Amino acid sequence: MKHIQLCTSCGMFTMMPRCPSCAKTAITTWPPKYSVDDKYAALRRKAKAMVGV
Ligand SMILES: [Zn+2]
């Protein structure tokens, strides 16, 4: 199962551990490691839809 990574800097989705756009650290969007933070809830749902989970 593939996990899309989300760049915490520019919000770009990537499969790489680091953002190919700005080289900042990308975080795994699913399963959420930051469930208490609703800031990325919408992005997380978007990423989840992208991988077809
Ligand atoms: Zn980025």
mmCIF file of the protein (N, C-alpha, C, O) and its ligand, coordinates in Angstrom:
data_MODEL
# 
_entry.id   MODEL 
# 
loop_
_entity.id 
_entity.type 
_entity.pdbx_number_of_molecules 
1 polymer     1 
2 non-polymer 1 
# 
_entity_poly.entity_id                      1 
_entity_poly.type                           'polypeptide(L)' 
_entity_poly.nstd_linkage                   no 
_entity_poly.nstd_monomer                   no 
_entity_poly.pdbx_seq_one_letter_code       MKHIQLCTSCGMFTMMPRCPSCAKTAITTWPPKYSVDDKYAALRRKAKAMVGV 
_entity_poly.pdbx_seq_one_letter_code_can   MKHIQLCTSCGMFTMMPRCPSCAKTAITTWPPKYSVDDKYAALRRKAKAMVGV 
_entity_poly.pdbx_strand_id                 A 
# 
loop_
_entity_poly_seq.entity_id 
_entity_poly_seq.num 
_entity_poly_seq.mon_id 
_entity_poly_seq.hetero 
1 1  MET n 
1 2  LYS n 
1 3  HIS n 
1 4  ILE n 
1 5  GLN n 
1 6  LEU n 
1 7  CYS n 
1 8  THR n 
1 9  SER n 
1 10 CYS n 
1 11 GLY n 
1 12 MET n 
1 13 PHE n 
1 14 THR n 
1 15 MET n 
1 16 MET n 
1 17 PRO n 
1 18 ARG n 
1 19 CYS n 
1 20 PRO n 
1 21 SER n 
1 22 CYS n 
1 23 ALA n 
1 24 LYS n 
1 25 THR n 
1 26 ALA n 
1 27 ILE n 
1 28 THR n 
1 29 THR n 
1 30 TRP n 
1 31 PRO n 
1 32 PRO n 
1 33 LYS n 
1 34 TYR n 
1 35 SER n 
1 36 VAL n 
1 37 ASP n 
1 38 ASP n 
1 39 LYS n 
1 40 TYR n 
1 41 ALA n 
1 42 ALA n 
1 43 LEU n 
1 44 ARG n 
1 45 ARG n 
1 46 LYS n 
1 47 ALA n 
1 48 LYS n 
1 49 ALA n 
1 50 MET n 
1 51 VAL n 
1 52 GLY n 
1 53 VAL n 
# 
loop_
_struct_asym.id 
_struct_asym.entity_id 
A 1 
B 2 
# 
loop_
_chem_comp.id 
_chem_comp.type 
_chem_comp.mon_nstd_flag 
ALA 'L-peptide linking' y 
ARG 'L-peptide linking' y 
ASP 'L-peptide linking' y 
CYS 'L-peptide linking' y 
GLN 'L-peptide linking' y 
GLY 'peptide linking'   y 
HIS 'L-peptide linking' y 
ILE 'L-peptide linking' y 
LEU 'L-peptide linking' y 
LYS 'L-peptide linking' y 
MET 'L-peptide linking' y 
PHE 'L-peptide linking' y 
PRO 'L-peptide linking' y 
SER 'L-peptide linking' y 
THR 'L-peptide linking' y 
TRP 'L-peptide linking' y 
TYR 'L-peptide linking' y 
VAL 'L-peptide linking' y 
ZN  non-polymer         . 
# 
_pdbx_entity_nonpoly.entity_id   2 
_pdbx_entity_nonpoly.name        ? 
_pdbx_entity_nonpoly.comp_id     ZN 
# 
_pdbx_nonpoly_scheme.asym_id         B 
_pdbx_nonpoly_scheme.entity_id       2 
_pdbx_nonpoly_scheme.mon_id          ZN 
_pdbx_nonpoly_scheme.ndb_seq_num     1 
_pdbx_nonpoly_scheme.pdb_seq_num     101 
_pdbx_nonpoly_scheme.auth_seq_num    101 
_pdbx_nonpoly_scheme.pdb_mon_id      ZN 
_pdbx_nonpoly_scheme.auth_mon_id     ZN 
_pdbx_nonpoly_scheme.pdb_strand_id   A 
_pdbx_nonpoly_scheme.pdb_ins_code    . 
# 
loop_
_atom_site.group_PDB 
_atom_site.id 
_atom_site.type_symbol 
_atom_site.label_atom_id 
_atom_site.label_alt_id 
_atom_site.label_comp_id 
_atom_site.label_asym_id 
_atom_site.label_entity_id 
_atom_site.label_seq_id 
_atom_site.pdbx_PDB_ins_code 
_atom_site.Cartn_x 
_atom_site.Cartn_y 
_atom_site.Cartn_z 
_atom_site.occupancy 
_atom_site.B_iso_or_equiv 
_atom_site.pdbx_formal_charge 
_atom_site.auth_seq_id 
_atom_site.auth_comp_id 
_atom_site.auth_asym_id 
_atom_site.auth_atom_id 
_atom_site.pdbx_PDB_model_num 
ATOM   1   N  N  . MET A 1 1  ? 0.839   -1.195 0.000  1.00 0.00 ? 1   MET A N  1 
ATOM   2   C  CA . MET A 1 1  ? 0.000   0.000  0.000  1.00 0.00 ? 1   MET A CA 1 
ATOM   3   C  C  . MET A 1 1  ? 0.877   1.249  0.000  1.00 0.00 ? 1   MET A C  1 
ATOM   4   O  O  . MET A 1 1  ? 1.764   1.408  0.838  1.00 0.00 ? 1   MET A O  1 
ATOM   5   N  N  . LYS A 1 2  ? 0.611   2.115  -0.946 1.00 0.00 ? 2   LYS A N  1 
ATOM   6   C  CA . LYS A 1 2  ? 1.408   3.327  -1.070 1.00 0.00 ? 2   LYS A CA 1 
ATOM   7   C  C  . LYS A 1 2  ? 0.913   4.407  -0.128 1.00 0.00 ? 2   LYS A C  1 
ATOM   8   O  O  . LYS A 1 2  ? -0.284  4.551  0.123  1.00 0.00 ? 2   LYS A O  1 
ATOM   9   N  N  . HIS A 1 3  ? 1.859   5.150  0.377  1.00 0.00 ? 3   HIS A N  1 
ATOM   10  C  CA . HIS A 1 3  ? 1.513   6.266  1.248  1.00 0.00 ? 3   HIS A CA 1 
ATOM   11  C  C  . HIS A 1 3  ? 2.010   7.567  0.635  1.00 0.00 ? 3   HIS A C  1 
ATOM   12  O  O  . HIS A 1 3  ? 3.205   7.755  0.406  1.00 0.00 ? 3   HIS A O  1 
ATOM   13  N  N  . ILE A 1 4  ? 1.087   8.432  0.384  1.00 0.00 ? 4   ILE A N  1 
ATOM   14  C  CA . ILE A 1 4  ? 1.466   9.733  -0.150 1.00 0.00 ? 4   ILE A CA 1 
ATOM   15  C  C  . ILE A 1 4  ? 1.987   10.606 0.982  1.00 0.00 ? 4   ILE A C  1 
ATOM   16  O  O  . ILE A 1 4  ? 1.414   10.659 2.070  1.00 0.00 ? 4   ILE A O  1 
ATOM   17  N  N  . GLN A 1 5  ? 3.073   11.278 0.697  1.00 0.00 ? 5   GLN A N  1 
ATOM   18  C  CA . GLN A 1 5  ? 3.675   12.189 1.663  1.00 0.00 ? 5   GLN A CA 1 
ATOM   19  C  C  . GLN A 1 5  ? 3.208   13.609 1.370  1.00 0.00 ? 5   GLN A C  1 
ATOM   20  O  O  . GLN A 1 5  ? 2.997   13.988 0.218  1.00 0.00 ? 5   GLN A O  1 
ATOM   21  N  N  . LEU A 1 6  ? 3.055   14.366 2.416  1.00 0.00 ? 6   LEU A N  1 
ATOM   22  C  CA . LEU A 1 6  ? 2.636   15.750 2.256  1.00 0.00 ? 6   LEU A CA 1 
ATOM   23  C  C  . LEU A 1 6  ? 3.734   16.688 2.740  1.00 0.00 ? 6   LEU A C  1 
ATOM   24  O  O  . LEU A 1 6  ? 4.210   16.577 3.870  1.00 0.00 ? 6   LEU A O  1 
ATOM   25  N  N  . CYS A 1 7  ? 4.125   17.605 1.879  1.00 0.00 ? 7   CYS A N  1 
ATOM   26  C  CA . CYS A 1 7  ? 5.136   18.587 2.266  1.00 0.00 ? 7   CYS A CA 1 
ATOM   27  C  C  . CYS A 1 7  ? 4.541   19.554 3.283  1.00 0.00 ? 7   CYS A C  1 
ATOM   28  O  O  . CYS A 1 7  ? 3.475   20.127 3.060  1.00 0.00 ? 7   CYS A O  1 
ATOM   29  N  N  . THR A 1 8  ? 5.234   19.726 4.392  1.00 0.00 ? 8   THR A N  1 
ATOM   30  C  CA . THR A 1 8  ? 4.718   20.609 5.435  1.00 0.00 ? 8   THR A CA 1 
ATOM   31  C  C  . THR A 1 8  ? 4.976   22.069 5.116  1.00 0.00 ? 8   THR A C  1 
ATOM   32  O  O  . THR A 1 8  ? 4.459   22.964 5.784  1.00 0.00 ? 8   THR A O  1 
ATOM   33  N  N  . SER A 1 9  ? 5.775   22.299 4.094  1.00 0.00 ? 9   SER A N  1 
ATOM   34  C  CA . SER A 1 9  ? 6.132   23.672 3.759  1.00 0.00 ? 9   SER A CA 1 
ATOM   35  C  C  . SER A 1 9  ? 5.213   24.252 2.684  1.00 0.00 ? 9   SER A C  1 
ATOM   36  O  O  . SER A 1 9  ? 4.613   25.309 2.877  1.00 0.00 ? 9   SER A O  1 
ATOM   37  N  N  . CYS A 1 10 ? 5.106   23.544 1.538  1.00 0.00 ? 10  CYS A N  1 
ATOM   38  C  CA . CYS A 1 10 ? 4.329   24.084 0.429  1.00 0.00 ? 10  CYS A CA 1 
ATOM   39  C  C  . CYS A 1 10 ? 3.040   23.310 0.193  1.00 0.00 ? 10  CYS A C  1 
ATOM   40  O  O  . CYS A 1 10 ? 2.222   23.709 -0.636 1.00 0.00 ? 10  CYS A O  1 
ATOM   41  N  N  . GLY A 1 11 ? 2.847   22.201 0.915  1.00 0.00 ? 11  GLY A N  1 
ATOM   42  C  CA . GLY A 1 11 ? 1.602   21.454 0.781  1.00 0.00 ? 11  GLY A CA 1 
ATOM   43  C  C  . GLY A 1 11 ? 1.554   20.544 -0.431 1.00 0.00 ? 11  GLY A C  1 
ATOM   44  O  O  . GLY A 1 11 ? 0.491   20.037 -0.789 1.00 0.00 ? 11  GLY A O  1 
ATOM   45  N  N  . MET A 1 12 ? 2.691   20.337 -1.059 1.00 0.00 ? 12  MET A N  1 
ATOM   46  C  CA . MET A 1 12 ? 2.746   19.487 -2.235 1.00 0.00 ? 12  MET A CA 1 
ATOM   47  C  C  . MET A 1 12 ? 2.730   18.015 -1.848 1.00 0.00 ? 12  MET A C  1 
ATOM   48  O  O  . MET A 1 12 ? 3.365   17.610 -0.875 1.00 0.00 ? 12  MET A O  1 
ATOM   49  N  N  . PHE A 1 13 ? 1.995   17.218 -2.624 1.00 0.00 ? 13  PHE A N  1 
ATOM   50  C  CA . PHE A 1 13 ? 1.959   15.784 -2.383 1.00 0.00 ? 13  PHE A CA 1 
ATOM   51  C  C  . PHE A 1 13 ? 3.074   15.104 -3.164 1.00 0.00 ? 13  PHE A C  1 
ATOM   52  O  O  . PHE A 1 13 ? 3.342   15.440 -4.318 1.00 0.00 ? 13  PHE A O  1 
ATOM   53  N  N  . THR A 1 14 ? 3.712   14.150 -2.517 1.00 0.00 ? 14  THR A N  1 
ATOM   54  C  CA . THR A 1 14 ? 4.818   13.439 -3.151 1.00 0.00 ? 14  THR A CA 1 
ATOM   55  C  C  . THR A 1 14 ? 4.924   12.040 -2.568 1.00 0.00 ? 14  THR A C  1 
ATOM   56  O  O  . THR A 1 14 ? 4.439   11.774 -1.468 1.00 0.00 ? 14  THR A O  1 
ATOM   57  N  N  . MET A 1 15 ? 5.560   11.154 -3.311 1.00 0.00 ? 15  MET A N  1 
ATOM   58  C  CA . MET A 1 15 ? 5.839   9.825  -2.783 1.00 0.00 ? 15  MET A CA 1 
ATOM   59  C  C  . MET A 1 15 ? 7.234   9.776  -2.186 1.00 0.00 ? 15  MET A C  1 
ATOM   60  O  O  . MET A 1 15 ? 7.645   8.754  -1.638 1.00 0.00 ? 15  MET A O  1 
ATOM   61  N  N  . MET A 1 16 ? 7.954   10.871 -2.292 1.00 0.00 ? 16  MET A N  1 
ATOM   62  C  CA . MET A 1 16 ? 9.316   10.929 -1.804 1.00 0.00 ? 16  MET A CA 1 
ATOM   63  C  C  . MET A 1 16 ? 9.338   11.393 -0.346 1.00 0.00 ? 16  MET A C  1 
ATOM   64  O  O  . MET A 1 16 ? 8.429   12.095 0.096  1.00 0.00 ? 16  MET A O  1 
ATOM   65  N  N  . PRO A 1 17 ? 10.390  10.996 0.410  1.00 0.00 ? 17  PRO A N  1 
ATOM   66  C  CA . PRO A 1 17 ? 10.505  11.432 1.803  1.00 0.00 ? 17  PRO A CA 1 
ATOM   67  C  C  . PRO A 1 17 ? 10.736  12.926 1.928  1.00 0.00 ? 17  PRO A C  1 
ATOM   68  O  O  . PRO A 1 17 ? 10.504  13.526 2.977  1.00 0.00 ? 17  PRO A O  1 
ATOM   69  N  N  . ARG A 1 18 ? 11.194  13.508 0.840  1.00 0.00 ? 18  ARG A N  1 
ATOM   70  C  CA . ARG A 1 18 ? 11.381  14.962 0.839  1.00 0.00 ? 18  ARG A CA 1 
ATOM   71  C  C  . ARG A 1 18 ? 10.676  15.563 -0.362 1.00 0.00 ? 18  ARG A C  1 
ATOM   72  O  O  . ARG A 1 18 ? 10.579  14.943 -1.421 1.00 0.00 ? 18  ARG A O  1 
ATOM   73  N  N  . CYS A 1 19 ? 10.188  16.777 -0.180 1.00 0.00 ? 19  CYS A N  1 
ATOM   74  C  CA . CYS A 1 19 ? 9.466   17.473 -1.241 1.00 0.00 ? 19  CYS A CA 1 
ATOM   75  C  C  . CYS A 1 19 ? 10.389  17.726 -2.436 1.00 0.00 ? 19  CYS A C  1 
ATOM   76  O  O  . CYS A 1 19 ? 11.471  18.291 -2.277 1.00 0.00 ? 19  CYS A O  1 
ATOM   77  N  N  . PRO A 1 20 ? 9.960   17.306 -3.640 1.00 0.00 ? 20  PRO A N  1 
ATOM   78  C  CA . PRO A 1 20 ? 10.775  17.545 -4.831 1.00 0.00 ? 20  PRO A CA 1 
ATOM   79  C  C  . PRO A 1 20 ? 10.759  19.010 -5.251 1.00 0.00 ? 20  PRO A C  1 
ATOM   80  O  O  . PRO A 1 20 ? 11.566  19.440 -6.075 1.00 0.00 ? 20  PRO A O  1 
ATOM   81  N  N  . SER A 1 21 ? 9.840   19.760 -4.681 1.00 0.00 ? 21  SER A N  1 
ATOM   82  C  CA . SER A 1 21 ? 9.708   21.161 -5.061 1.00 0.00 ? 21  SER A CA 1 
ATOM   83  C  C  . SER A 1 21 ? 10.575  22.078 -4.211 1.00 0.00 ? 21  SER A C  1 
ATOM   84  O  O  . SER A 1 21 ? 11.285  22.936 -4.735 1.00 0.00 ? 21  SER A O  1 
ATOM   85  N  N  . CYS A 1 22 ? 10.513  21.891 -2.883 1.00 0.00 ? 22  CYS A N  1 
ATOM   86  C  CA . CYS A 1 22 ? 11.239  22.802 -2.003 1.00 0.00 ? 22  CYS A CA 1 
ATOM   87  C  C  . CYS A 1 22 ? 12.233  22.075 -1.101 1.00 0.00 ? 22  CYS A C  1 
ATOM   88  O  O  . CYS A 1 22 ? 12.926  22.707 -0.303 1.00 0.00 ? 22  CYS A O  1 
ATOM   89  N  N  . ALA A 1 23 ? 12.307  20.727 -1.227 1.00 0.00 ? 23  ALA A N  1 
ATOM   90  C  CA . ALA A 1 23 ? 13.285  19.917 -0.495 1.00 0.00 ? 23  ALA A CA 1 
ATOM   91  C  C  . ALA A 1 23 ? 13.064  19.892 1.008  1.00 0.00 ? 23  ALA A C  1 
ATOM   92  O  O  . ALA A 1 23 ? 13.949  19.486 1.762  1.00 0.00 ? 23  ALA A O  1 
ATOM   93  N  N  . LYS A 1 24 ? 11.880  20.325 1.450  1.00 0.00 ? 24  LYS A N  1 
ATOM   94  C  CA . LYS A 1 24 ? 11.557  20.233 2.875  1.00 0.00 ? 24  LYS A CA 1 
ATOM   95  C  C  . LYS A 1 24 ? 11.044  18.826 3.181  1.00 0.00 ? 24  LYS A C  1 
ATOM   96  O  O  . LYS A 1 24 ? 10.649  18.091 2.275  1.00 0.00 ? 24  LYS A O  1 
ATOM   97  N  N  . THR A 1 25 ? 11.053  18.466 4.436  1.00 0.00 ? 25  THR A N  1 
ATOM   98  C  CA . THR A 1 25 ? 10.609  17.147 4.847  1.00 0.00 ? 25  THR A CA 1 
ATOM   99  C  C  . THR A 1 25 ? 9.114   16.964 4.586  1.00 0.00 ? 25  THR A C  1 
ATOM   100 O  O  . THR A 1 25 ? 8.295   17.817 4.931  1.00 0.00 ? 25  THR A O  1 
ATOM   101 N  N  . ALA A 1 26 ? 8.785   15.842 3.974  1.00 0.00 ? 26  ALA A N  1 
ATOM   102 C  CA . ALA A 1 26 ? 7.387   15.518 3.740  1.00 0.00 ? 26  ALA A CA 1 
ATOM   103 C  C  . ALA A 1 26 ? 6.933   14.507 4.787  1.00 0.00 ? 26  ALA A C  1 
ATOM   104 O  O  . ALA A 1 26 ? 7.704   13.643 5.205  1.00 0.00 ? 26  ALA A O  1 
ATOM   105 N  N  . ILE A 1 27 ? 5.684   14.622 5.202  1.00 0.00 ? 27  ILE A N  1 
ATOM   106 C  CA . ILE A 1 27 ? 5.152   13.728 6.223  1.00 0.00 ? 27  ILE A CA 1 
ATOM   107 C  C  . ILE A 1 27 ? 4.135   12.773 5.611  1.00 0.00 ? 27  ILE A C  1 
ATOM   108 O  O  . ILE A 1 27 ? 3.459   13.109 4.638  1.00 0.00 ? 27  ILE A O  1 
ATOM   109 N  N  . THR A 1 28 ? 4.035   11.594 6.183  1.00 0.00 ? 28  THR A N  1 
ATOM   110 C  CA . THR A 1 28 ? 3.053   10.638 5.721  1.00 0.00 ? 28  THR A CA 1 
ATOM   111 C  C  . THR A 1 28 ? 1.659   11.119 6.089  1.00 0.00 ? 28  THR A C  1 
ATOM   112 O  O  . THR A 1 28 ? 1.404   11.492 7.234  1.00 0.00 ? 28  THR A O  1 
ATOM   113 N  N  . THR A 1 29 ? 0.768   11.109 5.124  1.00 0.00 ? 29  THR A N  1 
ATOM   114 C  CA . THR A 1 29 ? -0.572  11.641 5.357  1.00 0.00 ? 29  THR A CA 1 
ATOM   115 C  C  . THR A 1 29 ? -1.516  10.573 5.893  1.00 0.00 ? 29  THR A C  1 
ATOM   116 O  O  . THR A 1 29 ? -2.561  10.890 6.461  1.00 0.00 ? 29  THR A O  1 
ATOM   117 N  N  . TRP A 1 30 ? -1.143  9.289  5.709  1.00 0.00 ? 30  TRP A N  1 
ATOM   118 C  CA . TRP A 1 30 ? -2.003  8.215  6.177  1.00 0.00 ? 30  TRP A CA 1 
ATOM   119 C  C  . TRP A 1 30 ? -1.184  6.997  6.506  1.00 0.00 ? 30  TRP A C  1 
ATOM   120 O  O  . TRP A 1 30 ? -0.397  6.559  5.668  1.00 0.00 ? 30  TRP A O  1 
ATOM   121 N  N  . PRO A 1 31 ? -1.329  6.418  7.696  1.00 0.00 ? 31  PRO A N  1 
ATOM   122 C  CA . PRO A 1 31 ? -2.216  6.885  8.750  1.00 0.00 ? 31  PRO A CA 1 
ATOM   123 C  C  . PRO A 1 31 ? -1.711  8.185  9.370  1.00 0.00 ? 31  PRO A C  1 
ATOM   124 O  O  . PRO A 1 31 ? -0.503  8.419  9.426  1.00 0.00 ? 31  PRO A O  1 
ATOM   125 N  N  . PRO A 1 32 ? -2.613  9.014  9.827  1.00 0.00 ? 32  PRO A N  1 
ATOM   126 C  CA . PRO A 1 32 ? -2.221  10.310 10.366 1.00 0.00 ? 32  PRO A CA 1 
ATOM   127 C  C  . PRO A 1 32 ? -1.449  10.180 11.671 1.00 0.00 ? 32  PRO A C  1 
ATOM   128 O  O  . PRO A 1 32 ? -1.876  9.481  12.589 1.00 0.00 ? 32  PRO A O  1 
ATOM   129 N  N  . LYS A 1 33 ? -0.320  10.854 11.745 1.00 0.00 ? 33  LYS A N  1 
ATOM   130 C  CA . LYS A 1 33 ? 0.489   10.855 12.964 1.00 0.00 ? 33  LYS A CA 1 
ATOM   131 C  C  . LYS A 1 33 ? 0.130   12.056 13.832 1.00 0.00 ? 33  LYS A C  1 
ATOM   132 O  O  . LYS A 1 33 ? 0.604   12.214 14.957 1.00 0.00 ? 33  LYS A O  1 
ATOM   133 N  N  . TYR A 1 34 ? -0.723  12.888 13.261 1.00 0.00 ? 34  TYR A N  1 
ATOM   134 C  CA . TYR A 1 34 ? -0.994  14.166 13.912 1.00 0.00 ? 34  TYR A CA 1 
ATOM   135 C  C  . TYR A 1 34 ? -2.495  14.394 13.989 1.00 0.00 ? 34  TYR A C  1 
ATOM   136 O  O  . TYR A 1 34 ? -2.996  15.468 13.655 1.00 0.00 ? 34  TYR A O  1 
ATOM   137 N  N  . SER A 1 35 ? -3.200  13.365 14.436 1.00 0.00 ? 35  SER A N  1 
ATOM   138 C  CA . SER A 1 35 ? -4.660  13.387 14.431 1.00 0.00 ? 35  SER A CA 1 
ATOM   139 C  C  . SER A 1 35 ? -5.233  14.506 15.293 1.00 0.00 ? 35  SER A C  1 
ATOM   140 O  O  . SER A 1 35 ? -6.371  14.928 15.089 1.00 0.00 ? 35  SER A O  1 
ATOM   141 N  N  . VAL A 1 36 ? -4.448  14.986 16.254 1.00 0.00 ? 36  VAL A N  1 
ATOM   142 C  CA . VAL A 1 36 ? -4.943  16.056 17.115 1.00 0.00 ? 36  VAL A CA 1 
ATOM   143 C  C  . VAL A 1 36 ? -4.905  17.402 16.403 1.00 0.00 ? 36  VAL A C  1 
ATOM   144 O  O  . VAL A 1 36 ? -5.503  18.382 16.847 1.00 0.00 ? 36  VAL A O  1 
ATOM   145 N  N  . ASP A 1 37 ? -4.183  17.418 15.283 1.00 0.00 ? 37  ASP A N  1 
ATOM   146 C  CA . ASP A 1 37 ? -4.049  18.661 14.533 1.00 0.00 ? 37  ASP A CA 1 
ATOM   147 C  C  . ASP A 1 37 ? -5.009  18.670 13.349 1.00 0.00 ? 37  ASP A C  1 
ATOM   148 O  O  . ASP A 1 37 ? -4.801  17.950 12.373 1.00 0.00 ? 37  ASP A O  1 
ATOM   149 N  N  . ASP A 1 38 ? -6.039  19.470 13.431 1.00 0.00 ? 38  ASP A N  1 
ATOM   150 C  CA . ASP A 1 38 ? -7.042  19.532 12.376 1.00 0.00 ? 38  ASP A CA 1 
ATOM   151 C  C  . ASP A 1 38 ? -6.605  20.379 11.189 1.00 0.00 ? 38  ASP A C  1 
ATOM   152 O  O  . ASP A 1 38 ? -7.298  20.479 10.177 1.00 0.00 ? 38  ASP A O  1 
ATOM   153 N  N  . LYS A 1 39 ? -5.445  20.976 11.344 1.00 0.00 ? 39  LYS A N  1 
ATOM   154 C  CA . LYS A 1 39 ? -4.964  21.886 10.309 1.00 0.00 ? 39  LYS A CA 1 
ATOM   155 C  C  . LYS A 1 39 ? -4.861  21.199 8.954  1.00 0.00 ? 39  LYS A C  1 
ATOM   156 O  O  . LYS A 1 39 ? -5.138  21.799 7.915  1.00 0.00 ? 39  LYS A O  1 
ATOM   157 N  N  . TYR A 1 40 ? -4.455  19.920 8.982  1.00 0.00 ? 40  TYR A N  1 
ATOM   158 C  CA . TYR A 1 40 ? -4.237  19.198 7.737  1.00 0.00 ? 40  TYR A CA 1 
ATOM   159 C  C  . TYR A 1 40 ? -5.355  18.203 7.432  1.00 0.00 ? 40  TYR A C  1 
ATOM   160 O  O  . TYR A 1 40 ? -5.218  17.353 6.553  1.00 0.00 ? 40  TYR A O  1 
ATOM   161 N  N  . ALA A 1 41 ? -6.452  18.316 8.159  1.00 0.00 ? 41  ALA A N  1 
ATOM   162 C  CA . ALA A 1 41 ? -7.535  17.348 7.998  1.00 0.00 ? 41  ALA A CA 1 
ATOM   163 C  C  . ALA A 1 41 ? -8.041  17.304 6.557  1.00 0.00 ? 41  ALA A C  1 
ATOM   164 O  O  . ALA A 1 41 ? -8.242  16.225 6.000  1.00 0.00 ? 41  ALA A O  1 
ATOM   165 N  N  . ALA A 1 42 ? -8.245  18.459 5.964  1.00 0.00 ? 42  ALA A N  1 
ATOM   166 C  CA . ALA A 1 42 ? -8.748  18.522 4.596  1.00 0.00 ? 42  ALA A CA 1 
ATOM   167 C  C  . ALA A 1 42 ? -7.734  17.937 3.619  1.00 0.00 ? 42  ALA A C  1 
ATOM   168 O  O  . ALA A 1 42 ? -8.092  17.196 2.704  1.00 0.00 ? 42  ALA A O  1 
ATOM   169 N  N  . LEU A 1 43 ? -6.479  18.276 3.825  1.00 0.00 ? 43  LEU A N  1 
ATOM   170 C  CA . LEU A 1 43 ? -5.422  17.760 2.957  1.00 0.00 ? 43  LEU A CA 1 
ATOM   171 C  C  . LEU A 1 43 ? -5.291  16.256 3.111  1.00 0.00 ? 43  LEU A C  1 
ATOM   172 O  O  . LEU A 1 43 ? -5.014  15.537 2.151  1.00 0.00 ? 43  LEU A O  1 
ATOM   173 N  N  . ARG A 1 44 ? -5.498  15.789 4.347  1.00 0.00 ? 44  ARG A N  1 
ATOM   174 C  CA . ARG A 1 44 ? -5.378  14.366 4.616  1.00 0.00 ? 44  ARG A CA 1 
ATOM   175 C  C  . ARG A 1 44 ? -6.477  13.601 3.883  1.00 0.00 ? 44  ARG A C  1 
ATOM   176 O  O  . ARG A 1 44 ? -6.239  12.534 3.317  1.00 0.00 ? 44  ARG A O  1 
ATOM   177 N  N  . ARG A 1 45 ? -7.689  14.167 3.903  1.00 0.00 ? 45  ARG A N  1 
ATOM   178 C  CA . ARG A 1 45 ? -8.791  13.525 3.188  1.00 0.00 ? 45  ARG A CA 1 
ATOM   179 C  C  . ARG A 1 45 ? -8.512  13.511 1.694  1.00 0.00 ? 45  ARG A C  1 
ATOM   180 O  O  . ARG A 1 45 ? -8.822  12.539 1.005  1.00 0.00 ? 45  ARG A O  1 
ATOM   181 N  N  . LYS A 1 46 ? -7.928  14.586 1.200  1.00 0.00 ? 46  LYS A N  1 
ATOM   182 C  CA . LYS A 1 46 ? -7.598  14.682 -0.214 1.00 0.00 ? 46  LYS A CA 1 
ATOM   183 C  C  . LYS A 1 46 ? -6.565  13.622 -0.591 1.00 0.00 ? 46  LYS A C  1 
ATOM   184 O  O  . LYS A 1 46 ? -6.683  12.957 -1.620 1.00 0.00 ? 46  LYS A O  1 
ATOM   185 N  N  . ALA A 1 47 ? -5.578  13.483 0.238  1.00 0.00 ? 47  ALA A N  1 
ATOM   186 C  CA . ALA A 1 47 ? -4.528  12.487 -0.014 1.00 0.00 ? 47  ALA A CA 1 
ATOM   187 C  C  . ALA A 1 47 ? -5.103  11.086 0.045  1.00 0.00 ? 47  ALA A C  1 
ATOM   188 O  O  . ALA A 1 47 ? -4.748  10.223 -0.758 1.00 0.00 ? 47  ALA A O  1 
ATOM   189 N  N  . LYS A 1 48 ? -5.982  10.866 0.989  1.00 0.00 ? 48  LYS A N  1 
ATOM   190 C  CA . LYS A 1 48 ? -6.613  9.574  1.127  1.00 0.00 ? 48  LYS A CA 1 
ATOM   191 C  C  . LYS A 1 48 ? -7.410  9.232  -0.121 1.00 0.00 ? 48  LYS A C  1 
ATOM   192 O  O  . LYS A 1 48 ? -7.405  8.088  -0.577 1.00 0.00 ? 48  LYS A O  1 
ATOM   193 N  N  . ALA A 1 49 ? -8.092  10.226 -0.671 1.00 0.00 ? 49  ALA A N  1 
ATOM   194 C  CA . ALA A 1 49 ? -8.872  10.014 -1.885 1.00 0.00 ? 49  ALA A CA 1 
ATOM   195 C  C  . ALA A 1 49 ? -7.960  9.721  -3.063 1.00 0.00 ? 49  ALA A C  1 
ATOM   196 O  O  . ALA A 1 49 ? -8.311  8.942  -3.949 1.00 0.00 ? 49  ALA A O  1 
ATOM   197 N  N  . MET A 1 50 ? -6.798  10.340 -3.071 1.00 0.00 ? 50  MET A N  1 
ATOM   198 C  CA . MET A 1 50 ? -5.844  10.156 -4.172 1.00 0.00 ? 50  MET A CA 1 
ATOM   199 C  C  . MET A 1 50 ? -5.322  8.736  -4.237 1.00 0.00 ? 50  MET A C  1 
ATOM   200 O  O  . MET A 1 50 ? -5.093  8.207  -5.324 1.00 0.00 ? 50  MET A O  1 
ATOM   201 N  N  . VAL A 1 51 ? -5.134  8.116  -3.090 1.00 0.00 ? 51  VAL A N  1 
ATOM   202 C  CA . VAL A 1 51 ? -4.610  6.756  -3.080 1.00 0.00 ? 51  VAL A CA 1 
ATOM   203 C  C  . VAL A 1 51 ? -5.728  5.722  -3.139 1.00 0.00 ? 51  VAL A C  1 
ATOM   204 O  O  . VAL A 1 51 ? -5.472  4.520  -3.212 1.00 0.00 ? 51  VAL A O  1 
ATOM   205 N  N  . GLY A 1 52 ? -6.959  6.197  -3.106 1.00 0.00 ? 52  GLY A N  1 
ATOM   206 C  CA . GLY A 1 52 ? -8.104  5.302  -3.273 1.00 0.00 ? 52  GLY A CA 1 
ATOM   207 C  C  . GLY A 1 52 ? -8.351  4.405  -2.093 1.00 0.00 ? 52  GLY A C  1 
ATOM   208 O  O  . GLY A 1 52 ? -8.802  3.274  -2.270 1.00 0.00 ? 52  GLY A O  1 
ATOM   209 N  N  . VAL A 1 53 ? -8.073  4.866  -0.899 1.00 0.00 ? 53  VAL A N  1 
ATOM   210 C  CA . VAL A 1 53 ? -8.300  4.079  0.312  1.00 0.00 ? 53  VAL A CA 1 
ATOM   211 C  C  . VAL A 1 53 ? -9.777  4.124  0.687  1.00 0.00 ? 53  VAL A C  1 
ATOM   212 O  O  . VAL A 1 53 ? -10.180 3.522  1.682  1.00 0.00 ? 53  VAL A O  1 
HETATM 213 ZN ZN . ZN  B 2 .  ? 7.434   21.555 -0.558 1.00 0.00 2 101 ZN  A ZN 1 
# 
